Amino acid sequence: MFFRTLSGRFLLLTIIFVMLAEVFIFVPSVARFREDYLQQRLELAQLASLALLATNDDMVSPELADELLANAEVLNIVLRRNEMRELILSSPLVKPVMFTYDLRDASAFQLIKDALATLFINQEEVVRVIGRPVKGAGIEIETTLEMMPLRNAMLAYGQNIFLLSLLISVISSAMLFVAVRLSLVRPIRRLVSNMMDYQQAPEDATKVIVPHSRVIELRAAEDTLHDLQTQLTANLKQKERLAQLGEAVAKISHDLRNILTTTQLLADRIEMSEDPTVARVAPKLVNSVGRAINLCEQTLTFGKAEEAPPRPERFVLAALVDEIIDSENLRDEAQNVKILCDFAPDYSLVADRDQMFRVLINLVRNARQAMVVSQGNGEIFLRAIRTPSGAEIKVCDNGPGLPAAAKDKLFQPFQGSVRKGGTGLGLAIAAELLRGHGGRLELAETSADGTCFRIFLPQPGS
């Protein structure tokens, strides 16, 4: 579990890389030790040969010869002072010579290769070593020696190097571990701890992190987190205030709708008055009250936390359009706006009938109001066709078209209205209802010749 933490993984990687570095140091070091060992044997052999050459007859007693060879730790000595090779000292060879090592011009790669080969020889062997005498005391010196003492010395040296490397690795890893823990891990934990505390109460401004790290990368992370938390806290407070305001508006709209409903009933009675002045003013009063009631209803509808899920059923579109015509009083001959339908009388849809009524009446009402305000009359065209993906319904008009500034915010509540006094809720509600069906509402086209909205509605079996 420890090595799954940042500290544990860093400690493990530190140990691994330090040990790898020590391995790269160990191999050349052992090769250098072997070269020095063999060179030392050659120098001792040279000293032994000089002791022999110092005599008058170049002869010593067998006991002294054995002692000289034992001190040099070699089996025989061959010295070449000129063109002739001369056996200076010798003793019986227990085995024939197995390997010959020439130290005169050996490359680093060859020395490393021979050192590794020596470590893997686990039996007594005799090797020949050739080198140059020191101080110019000849052309070439050659000696033979046993392999096992060399191997044992290399293993002892390697063990010491390994223990030293292990000690250095442990100390280096511990120091790096403490340093990383203090300079990186602890600040990161502090950062994570702040994020967890902020998660518990994001509205509390005192939970916002205060950047103070001196590490550039961590300071950048703290600054970014500080800006994010500050913005989120402000947004949450704003949303809370908007929610409270929305709740208050919904209550006011509910009470105002009840008051206006009563007012509308009284206005309907006033409209039946025979007084010419009253008869002229009453329709305007009725229309104004109707718009106010419609605004209250839309505000209450949009203010709900969520729309009820659609309850699909099959219904005939023509019957639904008839209800919209009656609701908008478009059958009255006095109305200058007409609805024209271009679909089969038995064309049917599978959707929530009440919600589709709200979608279409919002589109029809927007089109009618735009044409009445701008030109006093016009026509609304409803077209419906089947597509491979479902049903497509178009609601078009021959009105003045939408201004360019309204296109970007067309489906945003309280911002998408294109007429004075509008709320922009109609299209927002219609788009939300269609999304609940898995469909969508989009602006197909708009120009000086009119505006067209397109409805896509998935159907069973499509």
C-alpha positions as a Markdown table, in Angstrom:
| # | Residue | x | y | z |
|---|---|---|---|---|
| 1 | Met | 0.0 | 0.0 | 0.0 |
| 2 | Phe | 2.9 | 2.4 | 0.8 |
| 3 | Phe | 4.4 | 2.0 | -2.7 |
| 4 | Arg | 1.1 | 3.2 | -4.2 |
| 5 | Thr | 1.6 | 6.6 | -2.6 |
| 6 | Leu | 3.6 | 9.3 | -4.3 |
| 7 | Ser | 6.3 | 9.1 | -1.5 |
| 8 | Gly | 6.5 | 5.4 | -1.7 |
| 9 | Arg | 6.9 | 5.4 | -5.5 |
| 10 | Phe | 9.5 | 8.1 | -5.4 |
| 11 | Leu | 11.5 | 6.2 | -2.7 |
| 12 | Leu | 11.3 | 3.0 | -4.8 |
| 13 | Leu | 12.4 | 4.8 | -8.0 |
| 14 | Thr | 15.3 | 6.5 | -6.1 |
| 15 | Ile | 16.6 | 3.2 | -4.8 |
| 16 | Ile | 16.3 | 1.6 | -8.2 |
| 17 | Phe | 18.1 | 4.4 | -10.0 |
| 18 | Val | 20.8 | 4.8 | -7.4 |
| 19 | Met | 21.5 | 1.0 | -7.5 |
| 20 | Leu | 21.6 | 1.2 | -11.3 |
| 21 | Ala | 24.1 | 4.0 | -11.1 |
| 22 | Glu | 26.2 | 2.0 | -8.6 |
| 23 | Val | 26.1 | -1.0 | -11.1 |
| 24 | Phe | 27.5 | 1.2 | -13.8 |
| 25 | Ile | 30.2 | 2.3 | -11.4 |
| 26 | Phe | 30.7 | -1.2 | -9.9 |
| 27 | Val | 31.6 | -3.0 | -13.2 |
| 28 | Pro | 34.4 | -0.6 | -14.3 |
| 29 | Ser | 35.6 | -0.5 | -10.7 |
| 30 | Val | 36.0 | -4.2 | -10.5 |
| 31 | Ala | 37.7 | -4.3 | -13.9 |
| 32 | Arg | 40.1 | -1.6 | -12.6 |
| 33 | Phe | 40.8 | -3.6 | -9.4 |
| 34 | Arg | 41.6 | -6.7 | -11.4 |
| 35 | Glu | 44.0 | -4.7 | -13.7 |
| 36 | Asp | 45.7 | -3.2 | -10.6 |
| 37 | Tyr | 45.9 | -6.7 | -9.0 |
| 38 | Leu | 47.6 | -8.2 | -12.0 |
| 39 | Gln | 49.9 | -5.2 | -12.5 |
| 40 | Gln | 51.0 | -5.5 | -8.9 |
| 41 | Arg | 51.8 | -9.1 | -9.5 |
| 42 | Leu | 53.9 | -8.1 | -12.4 |
| 43 | Glu | 55.7 | -5.5 | -10.4 |
| 44 | Leu | 56.4 | -7.9 | -7.6 |
| 45 | Ala | 57.7 | -10.4 | -10.2 |
| 46 | Gln | 60.0 | -7.7 | -11.6 |
| 47 | Leu | 61.4 | -7.0 | -8.1 |
| 48 | Ala | 62.0 | -10.7 | -7.6 |
| 49 | Ser | 63.8 | -10.9 | -10.9 |
| 50 | Leu | 66.0 | -7.9 | -10.0 |
| 51 | Ala | 67.0 | -9.7 | -6.8 |
| 52 | Leu | 68.1 | -12.7 | -8.8 |
| 53 | Leu | 70.0 | -10.6 | -11.3 |
| 54 | Ala | 71.9 | -8.8 | -8.5 |
| 55 | Thr | 73.8 | -12.0 | -7.8 |
| 56 | Asn | 77.1 | -12.7 | -9.4 |
| 57 | Asp | 76.0 | -15.9 | -11.2 |
| 58 | Asp | 72.3 | -15.0 | -11.5 |
| 59 | Met | 71.6 | -17.9 | -9.2 |
| 60 | Val | 69.9 | -18.2 | -5.8 |
| 61 | Ser | 69.1 | -21.2 | -3.7 |
| 62 | Pro | 65.9 | -23.1 | -4.3 |
| 63 | Glu | 64.5 | -22.0 | -0.9 |
| 64 | Leu | 65.1 | -18.3 | -1.8 |
| 65 | Ala | 63.6 | -18.8 | -5.2 |
| 66 | Asp | 60.5 | -20.3 | -3.7 |
| 67 | Glu | 60.3 | -17.4 | -1.2 |
| 68 | Leu | 60.6 | -14.8 | -4.0 |
| 69 | Leu | 57.8 | -16.5 | -6.0 |
| 70 | Ala | 55.6 | -16.8 | -2.9 |
| 71 | Asn | 56.1 | -13.1 | -2.0 |
| 72 | Ala | 55.1 | -12.2 | -5.6 |
| 73 | Glu | 52.2 | -14.7 | -5.6 |
| 74 | Val | 53.2 | -16.0 | -9.0 |
| 75 | Leu | 54.4 | -19.4 | -10.3 |
| 76 | Asn | 57.1 | -18.3 | -12.7 |
| 77 | Ile | 58.7 | -15.2 | -14.1 |
| 78 | Val | 59.9 | -14.6 | -17.7 |
| 79 | Leu | 61.8 | -11.4 | -18.4 |
| 80 | Arg | 62.7 | -10.1 | -21.9 |
| 81 | Arg | 65.4 | -7.5 | -21.6 |
| 82 | Asn | 66.5 | -7.6 | -25.3 |
| 83 | Glu | 65.6 | -9.9 | -28.1 |
| 84 | Met | 65.8 | -13.0 | -25.9 |
| 85 | Arg | 63.3 | -14.2 | -23.4 |
| 86 | Glu | 64.8 | -15.5 | -20.1 |
| 87 | Leu | 63.1 | -17.7 | -17.5 |
| 88 | Ile | 64.2 | -16.0 | -14.3 |
| 89 | Leu | 62.3 | -18.0 | -11.7 |
| 90 | Ser | 59.9 | -21.0 | -11.9 |
| 91 | Ser | 58.1 | -23.6 | -10.0 |
| 92 | Pro | 56.1 | -26.6 | -11.1 |
| 93 | Leu | 52.7 | -25.8 | -12.7 |
| 94 | Val | 49.8 | -27.7 | -11.2 |
| 95 | Lys | 47.8 | -27.2 | -14.4 |
| 96 | Pro | 48.4 | -26.1 | -17.9 |
| 97 | Val | 47.9 | -22.4 | -18.7 |
| 98 | Met | 44.2 | -21.8 | -19.5 |
| 99 | Phe | 44.1 | -18.1 | -20.3 |
| 100 | Thr | 46.6 | -15.4 | -21.4 |
| 101 | Tyr | 46.0 | -11.8 | -20.4 |
| 102 | Asp | 48.0 | -9.1 | -22.2 |
| 103 | Leu | 47.9 | -5.8 | -20.2 |
| 104 | Arg | 50.1 | -3.8 | -22.5 |
| 105 | Asp | 47.4 | -2.5 | -24.9 |
| 106 | Ala | 44.2 | -3.9 | -23.4 |
| 107 | Ser | 41.1 | -1.7 | -24.1 |
| 108 | Ala | 38.6 | -0.8 | -21.5 |
| 109 | Phe | 36.0 | -3.1 | -23.0 |
| 110 | Gln | 38.4 | -6.0 | -23.0 |
| 111 | Leu | 39.3 | -5.4 | -19.4 |
| 112 | Ile | 35.6 | -5.4 | -18.4 |
| 113 | Lys | 35.0 | -8.5 | -20.4 |
| 114 | Asp | 37.9 | -10.4 | -18.8 |
| 115 | Ala | 36.9 | -9.2 | -15.3 |
| 116 | Leu | 33.3 | -10.5 | -15.7 |
| 117 | Ala | 34.7 | -13.8 | -17.1 |
| 118 | Thr | 37.0 | -14.2 | -14.1 |
| 119 | Leu | 34.1 | -13.7 | -11.7 |
| 120 | Phe | 32.2 | -16.6 | -13.3 |
| 121 | Ile | 35.1 | -19.1 | -13.2 |
| 122 | Asn | 34.6 | -21.4 | -10.2 |
| 123 | Gln | 37.5 | -23.7 | -10.4 |
| 124 | Glu | 41.3 | -23.6 | -10.0 |
| 125 | Glu | 43.0 | -22.5 | -13.2 |
| 126 | Val | 46.4 | -21.1 | -14.2 |
| 127 | Val | 46.6 | -17.9 | -16.3 |
| 128 | Arg | 49.5 | -16.1 | -18.0 |
| 129 | Val | 49.9 | -12.4 | -17.6 |
| 130 | Ile | 52.0 | -10.3 | -19.9 |
| 131 | Gly | 53.0 | -6.6 | -19.3 |
| 132 | Arg | 55.7 | -4.0 | -19.5 |
| 133 | Pro | 58.3 | -3.7 | -16.8 |
| 134 | Val | 58.3 | -0.5 | -14.9 |
| 135 | Lys | 61.1 | 2.1 | -15.1 |
| 136 | Gly | 62.2 | 0.7 | -18.5 |
| 137 | Ala | 63.8 | -2.4 | -16.9 |
| 138 | Gly | 63.2 | -4.5 | -19.9 |
| 139 | Ile | 60.9 | -4.9 | -22.9 |
| 140 | Glu | 58.4 | -7.4 | -21.6 |
| 141 | Ile | 57.7 | -9.3 | -18.4 |
| 142 | Glu | 55.5 | -12.4 | -18.3 |
| 143 | Thr | 54.3 | -14.4 | -15.3 |
| 144 | Thr | 51.8 | -17.2 | -14.5 |
| 145 | Leu | 49.6 | -17.3 | -11.4 |
| 146 | Glu | 46.6 | -19.1 | -10.0 |
| 147 | Met | 43.1 | -17.8 | -10.8 |
| 148 | Met | 41.3 | -18.5 | -7.5 |
| 149 | Pro | 43.3 | -15.9 | -5.4 |
| 150 | Leu | 42.5 | -13.3 | -8.0 |
| 151 | Arg | 38.8 | -14.3 | -8.1 |
| 152 | Asn | 38.6 | -14.3 | -4.3 |
| 153 | Ala | 40.2 | -10.8 | -4.1 |
| 154 | Met | 37.7 | -9.5 | -6.7 |
| 155 | Leu | 34.8 | -11.0 | -4.8 |
| 156 | Ala | 35.9 | -9.4 | -1.6 |
| 157 | Tyr | 36.4 | -6.1 | -3.3 |
| 158 | Gly | 33.0 | -6.4 | -5.0 |
| 159 | Gln | 31.3 | -7.2 | -1.7 |
| 160 | Asn | 32.8 | -4.1 | -0.1 |
| 161 | Ile | 31.7 | -2.0 | -3.1 |
| 162 | Phe | 28.2 | -3.5 | -2.9 |
| 163 | Leu | 27.9 | -2.7 | 0.8 |
| 164 | Leu | 29.2 | 0.8 | 0.3 |
| 165 | Ser | 26.8 | 1.3 | -2.6 |
| 166 | Leu | 23.9 | 0.0 | -0.6 |
| 167 | Leu | 24.8 | 2.3 | 2.3 |
| 168 | Ile | 25.0 | 5.3 | -0.1 |
| 169 | Ser | 21.7 | 4.3 | -1.7 |
| 170 | Val | 19.9 | 4.0 | 1.6 |
| 171 | Ile | 21.3 | 7.4 | 2.8 |
| 172 | Ser | 20.6 | 9.1 | -0.5 |
| 173 | Ser | 17.1 | 7.6 | -0.7 |
| 174 | Ala | 16.2 | 8.6 | 2.8 |
| 175 | Met | 17.5 | 12.2 | 2.2 |
| 176 | Leu | 15.6 | 12.5 | -1.1 |
| 177 | Phe | 12.5 | 10.9 | 0.5 |
| 178 | Val | 12.4 | 13.4 | 3.3 |
| 179 | Ala | 13.2 | 16.3 | 0.9 |
| 180 | Val | 10.4 | 15.3 | -1.5 |
| 181 | Arg | 8.0 | 14.7 | 1.3 |
| 182 | Leu | 8.6 | 18.2 | 2.7 |
| 183 | Ser | 8.8 | 20.1 | -0.6 |
| 184 | Leu | 6.3 | 18.2 | -2.8 |
| 185 | Val | 4.1 | 15.6 | -1.0 |
| 186 | Arg | 3.1 | 17.7 | 1.9 |
| 187 | Pro | 2.0 | 20.7 | -0.3 |
| 188 | Ile | 0.1 | 18.3 | -2.6 |
| 189 | Arg | -1.6 | 16.7 | 0.5 |
| 190 | Arg | -2.5 | 20.2 | 1.7 |
| 191 | Leu | -3.9 | 21.0 | -1.7 |
| 192 | Val | -6.0 | 17.8 | -1.7 |
| 193 | Ser | -7.1 | 18.4 | 1.9 |
| 194 | Asn | -8.3 | 21.9 | 0.9 |
| 195 | Met | -10.3 | 20.4 | -2.0 |
| 196 | Met | -12.0 | 17.9 | 0.3 |
| 197 | Asp | -12.8 | 20.6 | 2.8 |
| 198 | Tyr | -14.2 | 22.9 | 0.1 |
| 199 | Gln | -16.3 | 20.0 | -1.3 |
| 200 | Gln | -18.1 | 19.8 | 2.1 |
| 201 | Ala | -19.2 | 23.4 | 2.0 |
| 202 | Pro | -18.6 | 25.1 | -1.4 |
| 203 | Glu | -20.7 | 28.1 | -0.4 |
| 204 | Asp | -18.4 | 29.0 | 2.5 |
| 205 | Ala | -15.9 | 31.6 | 1.2 |
| 206 | Thr | -13.5 | 30.8 | 4.1 |
| 207 | Lys | -12.9 | 27.4 | 2.5 |
| 208 | Val | -11.3 | 28.9 | -0.6 |
| 209 | Ile | -7.6 | 28.1 | -0.7 |
| 210 | Val | -5.0 | 30.8 | -0.1 |
| 211 | Pro | -2.0 | 30.2 | -2.4 |
| 212 | His | 1.3 | 30.3 | -0.6 |
| 213 | Ser | 3.5 | 27.6 | -2.2 |
| 214 | Arg | 7.0 | 28.6 | -3.4 |
| 215 | Val | 7.2 | 25.8 | -6.0 |
| 216 | Ile | 6.2 | 27.4 | -9.3 |
| 217 | Glu | 4.1 | 24.4 | -10.6 |
| 218 | Leu | 2.3 | 24.0 | -7.2 |
| 219 | Arg | 1.7 | 27.8 | -7.0 |
| 220 | Ala | 0.2 | 27.8 | -10.5 |
| 221 | Ala | -2.1 | 24.9 | -9.4 |
| 222 | Glu | -3.1 | 26.8 | -6.2 |
| 223 | Asp | -3.8 | 30.0 | -8.1 |
| 224 | Thr | -5.9 | 28.1 | -10.6 |
| 225 | Leu | -7.8 | 26.3 | -7.8 |
| 226 | His | -8.3 | 29.6 | -6.0 |
| 227 | Asp | -9.8 | 31.3 | -9.0 |
| 228 | Leu | -12.0 | 28.2 | -9.7 |
| 229 | Gln | -13.3 | 28.0 | -6.1 |
| 230 | Thr | -13.9 | 31.8 | -5.9 |
| 231 | Gln | -15.9 | 31.8 | -9.1 |
| 232 | Leu | -17.8 | 28.7 | -8.1 |
| 233 | Thr | -18.6 | 30.1 | -4.7 |
| 234 | Ala | -19.9 | 33.3 | -6.3 |
| 235 | Asn | -22.0 | 31.4 | -8.8 |
| 236 | Leu | -23.5 | 29.2 | -6.1 |
| 237 | Lys | -24.4 | 32.3 | -4.1 |
| 238 | Gln | -25.9 | 33.9 | -7.2 |
| 239 | Lys | -27.9 | 30.8 | -8.0 |
| 240 | Glu | -29.1 | 30.6 | -4.4 |
| 241 | Arg | -30.3 | 34.3 | -4.6 |
| 242 | Leu | -31.9 | 33.6 | -8.0 |
| 243 | Ala | -33.6 | 30.5 | -6.7 |
| 244 | Gln | -35.0 | 32.6 | -3.8 |
| 245 | Leu | -36.0 | 35.3 | -6.2 |
| 246 | Gly | -37.6 | 32.8 | -8.5 |
| 247 | Glu | -39.6 | 31.3 | -5.7 |
| 248 | Ala | -40.8 | 34.8 | -4.7 |
| 249 | Val | -41.7 | 35.6 | -8.4 |
| 250 | Ala | -43.6 | 32.3 | -8.7 |
| 251 | Lys | -45.7 | 33.1 | -5.6 |
| 252 | Ile | -46.4 | 36.6 | -6.9 |
| 253 | Ser | -47.3 | 35.3 | -10.3 |
| 254 | His | -49.6 | 32.7 | -8.8 |
| 255 | Asp | -51.5 | 35.3 | -6.8 |
| 256 | Leu | -51.4 | 37.8 | -9.7 |
| 257 | Arg | -52.9 | 35.2 | -12.1 |
| 258 | Asn | -55.8 | 34.7 | -9.8 |
| 259 | Ile | -56.4 | 38.4 | -9.5 |
| 260 | Leu | -56.1 | 38.9 | -13.3 |
| 261 | Thr | -58.5 | 36.0 | -13.9 |
| 262 | Thr | -61.2 | 37.8 | -12.0 |
| 263 | Thr | -60.3 | 41.0 | -13.8 |
| 264 | Gln | -60.7 | 39.2 | -17.1 |
| 265 | Leu | -64.2 | 38.1 | -16.2 |
| 266 | Leu | -65.1 | 41.6 | -15.4 |
| 267 | Ala | -63.5 | 42.9 | -18.6 |
| 268 | Asp | -65.6 | 40.3 | -20.6 |
| 269 | Arg | -68.8 | 41.8 | -19.1 |
| 270 | Ile | -67.6 | 45.3 | -19.8 |
| 271 | Glu | -67.1 | 44.3 | -23.4 |
| 272 | Met | -70.8 | 43.6 | -23.8 |
| 273 | Ser | -71.6 | 47.3 | -22.9 |
| 274 | Glu | -73.5 | 49.3 | -25.5 |
| 275 | Asp | -71.6 | 52.4 | -24.7 |
| 276 | Pro | -69.5 | 53.3 | -27.8 |
| 277 | Thr | -66.5 | 54.5 | -25.7 |
| 278 | Val | -66.5 | 51.4 | -23.5 |
| 279 | Ala | -67.0 | 49.1 | -26.6 |
| 280 | Arg | -63.9 | 50.8 | -28.2 |
| 281 | Val | -61.7 | 50.5 | -25.1 |
| 282 | Ala | -62.9 | 47.1 | -23.8 |
| 283 | Pro | -61.1 | 44.8 | -26.5 |
| 284 | Lys | -57.8 | 46.5 | -25.6 |
| 285 | Leu | -58.4 | 46.0 | -22.0 |
| 286 | Val | -59.3 | 42.3 | -22.5 |
| 287 | Asn | -56.1 | 41.8 | -24.7 |
| 288 | Ser | -53.9 | 43.4 | -22.1 |
| 289 | Val | -55.4 | 41.3 | -19.3 |
| 290 | Gly | -55.0 | 38.2 | -21.4 |
| 291 | Arg | -51.3 | 38.9 | -22.1 |
| 292 | Ala | -50.7 | 39.5 | -18.3 |
| 293 | Ile | -52.4 | 36.1 | -17.5 |
| 294 | Asn | -50.3 | 34.4 | -20.2 |
| 295 | Leu | -47.1 | 35.9 | -18.7 |
| 296 | Cys | -48.0 | 34.6 | -15.3 |
| 297 | Glu | -48.8 | 31.1 | -16.6 |
| 298 | Gln | -45.5 | 31.0 | -18.5 |
| 299 | Thr | -43.5 | 32.2 | -15.5 |
| 300 | Leu | -45.1 | 29.6 | -13.3 |
| 301 | Thr | -44.5 | 26.9 | -15.8 |
| 302 | Phe | -40.8 | 27.8 | -16.3 |
| 303 | Gly | -40.3 | 28.2 | -12.6 |
| 304 | Lys | -40.9 | 24.5 | -11.9 |
| 305 | Ala | -37.9 | 22.5 | -10.9 |
| 306 | Glu | -38.5 | 20.2 | -13.9 |
| 307 | Glu | -41.2 | 19.3 | -16.3 |
| 308 | Ala | -43.2 | 16.2 | -15.7 |
| 309 | Pro | -41.9 | 13.3 | -17.9 |
| 310 | Pro | -43.9 | 13.0 | -21.1 |
| 311 | Arg | -46.7 | 10.4 | -21.3 |
| 312 | Pro | -46.7 | 9.4 | -25.0 |
| 313 | Glu | -50.0 | 8.5 | -26.7 |
| 314 | Arg | -51.1 | 8.4 | -30.3 |
| 315 | Phe | -53.2 | 11.4 | -31.4 |
| 316 | Val | -54.3 | 13.0 | -34.7 |
| 317 | Leu | -52.4 | 16.2 | -35.4 |
| 318 | Ala | -55.3 | 17.9 | -37.1 |
| 319 | Ala | -57.5 | 17.7 | -34.0 |
| 320 | Leu | -54.7 | 19.3 | -31.9 |
| 321 | Val | -54.3 | 22.1 | -34.5 |
| 322 | Asp | -58.1 | 22.7 | -34.3 |
| 323 | Glu | -57.8 | 23.3 | -30.5 |
| 324 | Ile | -55.0 | 25.7 | -31.1 |
| 325 | Ile | -57.1 | 27.7 | -33.6 |
| 326 | Asp | -59.9 | 27.9 | -31.2 |
| 327 | Ser | -57.7 | 28.9 | -28.3 |
| 328 | Glu | -56.1 | 31.7 | -30.3 |
| 329 | Asn | -59.5 | 32.7 | -31.8 |
| 330 | Leu | -58.2 | 32.3 | -35.3 |
| 331 | Arg | -61.5 | 31.2 | -36.8 |
| 332 | Asp | -63.0 | 34.6 | -36.3 |
| 333 | Glu | -63.3 | 36.3 | -39.7 |
| 334 | Ala | -62.3 | 39.5 | -38.1 |
| 335 | Gln | -58.8 | 38.1 | -37.5 |
| 336 | Asn | -56.3 | 38.9 | -40.2 |
| 337 | Val | -54.0 | 36.0 | -39.4 |
| 338 | Lys | -54.9 | 32.6 | -40.8 |
| 339 | Ile | -53.5 | 29.1 | -40.3 |
| 340 | Leu | -52.9 | 26.8 | -43.3 |
| 341 | Cys | -52.2 | 23.1 | -42.8 |
| 342 | Asp | -50.3 | 21.0 | -45.2 |
| 343 | Phe | -50.5 | 17.4 | -43.9 |
| 344 | Ala | -53.0 | 14.5 | -44.3 |
| 345 | Pro | -56.1 | 14.6 | -42.1 |
| 346 | Asp | -55.2 | 11.3 | -40.5 |
| 347 | Tyr | -51.6 | 12.3 | -39.8 |
| 348 | Ser | -50.8 | 11.1 | -36.3 |
| 349 | Leu | -48.0 | 11.5 | -33.7 |
| 350 | Val | -46.9 | 9.5 | -30.7 |
| 351 | Ala | -46.1 | 12.0 | -28.0 |
| 352 | Asp | -47.5 | 13.7 | -24.9 |
| 353 | Arg | -50.5 | 15.5 | -26.3 |
| 354 | Asp | -50.7 | 18.3 | -23.7 |
| 355 | Gln | -47.0 | 19.1 | -24.1 |
| 356 | Met | -47.2 | 19.1 | -27.9 |
| 357 | Phe | -50.1 | 21.5 | -27.6 |
| 358 | Arg | -47.9 | 23.8 | -25.5 |
| 359 | Val | -45.1 | 23.6 | -28.0 |
| 360 | Leu | -47.2 | 24.4 | -31.1 |
| 361 | Ile | -49.3 | 27.1 | -29.4 |
| 362 | Asn | -46.2 | 28.9 | -28.4 |
| 363 | Leu | -44.9 | 28.9 | -31.9 |
| 364 | Val | -48.2 | 29.9 | -33.4 |
| 365 | Arg | -48.7 | 32.6 | -30.9 |
| 366 | Asn | -45.3 | 34.1 | -31.4 |
| 367 | Ala | -45.8 | 34.1 | -35.2 |
| 368 | Arg | -49.3 | 35.7 | -34.9 |
| 369 | Gln | -48.1 | 38.4 | -32.5 |
| 370 | Ala | -45.1 | 39.3 | -34.7 |
| 371 | Met | -47.2 | 39.6 | -37.8 |
| 372 | Val | -50.0 | 41.6 | -36.1 |
| 373 | Val | -47.5 | 44.1 | -34.7 |
| 374 | Ser | -45.5 | 44.6 | -37.9 |
| 375 | Gln | -48.0 | 44.3 | -40.7 |
| 376 | Gly | -51.5 | 43.7 | -39.2 |
| 377 | Asn | -52.0 | 40.4 | -41.1 |
| 378 | Gly | -50.4 | 37.3 | -42.4 |
| 379 | Glu | -50.5 | 33.5 | -42.7 |
| 380 | Ile | -49.1 | 30.7 | -40.6 |
| 381 | Phe | -48.2 | 27.4 | -42.4 |
| 382 | Leu | -48.1 | 24.0 | -40.6 |
| 383 | Arg | -46.4 | 21.2 | -42.5 |
| 384 | Ala | -45.8 | 17.7 | -41.2 |
| 385 | Ile | -43.9 | 14.8 | -42.9 |
| 386 | Arg | -42.5 | 11.4 | -42.1 |
| 387 | Thr | -38.7 | 11.0 | -42.1 |
| 388 | Pro | -36.5 | 7.9 | -41.5 |
| 389 | Ser | -35.7 | 9.2 | -38.0 |
| 390 | Gly | -39.3 | 10.2 | -37.0 |
| 391 | Ala | -41.6 | 13.1 | -37.6 |
| 392 | Glu | -40.7 | 16.6 | -38.9 |
| 393 | Ile | -43.1 | 19.5 | -38.3 |
| 394 | Lys | -42.5 | 23.0 | -39.7 |
| 395 | Val | -44.2 | 26.1 | -38.3 |
| 396 | Cys | -43.7 | 28.9 | -40.8 |
| 397 | Asp | -45.0 | 32.4 | -41.4 |
| 398 | Asn | -44.8 | 35.2 | -43.9 |
| 399 | Gly | -44.0 | 37.8 | -41.3 |
| 400 | Pro | -41.1 | 40.3 | -41.1 |
| 401 | Gly | -38.4 | 37.8 | -40.0 |
| 402 | Leu | -36.2 | 37.8 | -36.9 |
| 403 | Pro | -33.7 | 40.5 | -36.2 |
| 404 | Ala | -30.0 | 39.4 | -36.3 |
| 405 | Ala | -29.5 | 40.2 | -32.6 |
| 406 | Ala | -32.2 | 37.8 | -31.5 |
| 407 | Lys | -30.8 | 34.7 | -33.2 |
| 408 | Asp | -28.0 | 33.9 | -30.7 |
| 409 | Lys | -30.3 | 34.0 | -27.7 |
| 410 | Leu | -33.5 | 32.7 | -29.3 |
| 411 | Phe | -34.0 | 29.8 | -26.9 |
| 412 | Gln | -32.7 | 31.5 | -23.7 |
| 413 | Pro | -35.3 | 32.3 | -21.1 |
| 414 | Phe | -36.0 | 36.0 | -20.5 |
| 415 | Gln | -33.5 | 36.9 | -23.3 |
| 416 | Gly | -34.9 | 35.5 | -26.6 |
| 417 | Ser | -37.9 | 37.7 | -27.0 |
| 418 | Val | -38.0 | 39.7 | -30.2 |
| 419 | Arg | -41.0 | 41.9 | -29.4 |
| 420 | Lys | -41.5 | 44.6 | -26.9 |
| 421 | Gly | -43.0 | 43.3 | -23.6 |
| 422 | Gly | -42.2 | 39.7 | -24.4 |
| 423 | Thr | -40.5 | 37.4 | -21.9 |
| 424 | Gly | -38.7 | 35.0 | -24.2 |
| 425 | Leu | -40.1 | 32.0 | -22.2 |
| 426 | Gly | -42.3 | 30.6 | -25.0 |
| 427 | Leu | -39.4 | 29.2 | -27.2 |
| 428 | Ala | -37.4 | 28.2 | -24.1 |
| 429 | Ile | -40.3 | 26.1 | -22.8 |
| 430 | Ala | -41.0 | 24.6 | -26.2 |
| 431 | Ala | -37.4 | 23.6 | -26.7 |
| 432 | Glu | -37.3 | 22.0 | -23.2 |
| 433 | Leu | -40.5 | 20.0 | -23.8 |
| 434 | Leu | -39.1 | 18.6 | -27.0 |
| 435 | Arg | -35.8 | 17.7 | -25.4 |
| 436 | Gly | -37.9 | 15.7 | -22.9 |
| 437 | His | -39.2 | 13.7 | -25.9 |
| 438 | Gly | -35.8 | 13.1 | -27.3 |
| 439 | Gly | -36.5 | 15.6 | -30.1 |
| 440 | Arg | -35.3 | 19.2 | -30.7 |
| 441 | Leu | -36.5 | 22.6 | -31.9 |
| 442 | Glu | -34.4 | 24.7 | -34.2 |
| 443 | Leu | -34.7 | 27.8 | -36.4 |
| 444 | Ala | -34.8 | 26.6 | -40.0 |
| 445 | Glu | -34.6 | 29.9 | -41.7 |
| 446 | Thr | -35.6 | 33.6 | -41.3 |
| 447 | Ser | -35.6 | 36.5 | -43.7 |
| 448 | Ala | -37.7 | 39.4 | -44.8 |
| 449 | Asp | -40.1 | 36.9 | -46.4 |
| 450 | Gly | -40.8 | 35.1 | -43.1 |
| 451 | Thr | -39.6 | 32.7 | -40.4 |
| 452 | Cys | -39.7 | 29.0 | -40.2 |
| 453 | Phe | -39.1 | 26.7 | -37.1 |
| 454 | Arg | -38.4 | 23.0 | -37.5 |
| 455 | Ile | -39.5 | 20.3 | -35.0 |
| 456 | Phe | -37.8 | 16.9 | -35.0 |
| 457 | Leu | -39.7 | 14.3 | -33.0 |
| 458 | Pro | -38.6 | 10.6 | -32.8 |
| 459 | Gln | -41.4 | 8.1 | -33.4 |
| 460 | Pro | -41.7 | 4.4 | -32.5 |
| 461 | Gly | -40.4 | 2.1 | -35.2 |
| 462 | Ser | -38.3 | 4.9 | -36.9 |
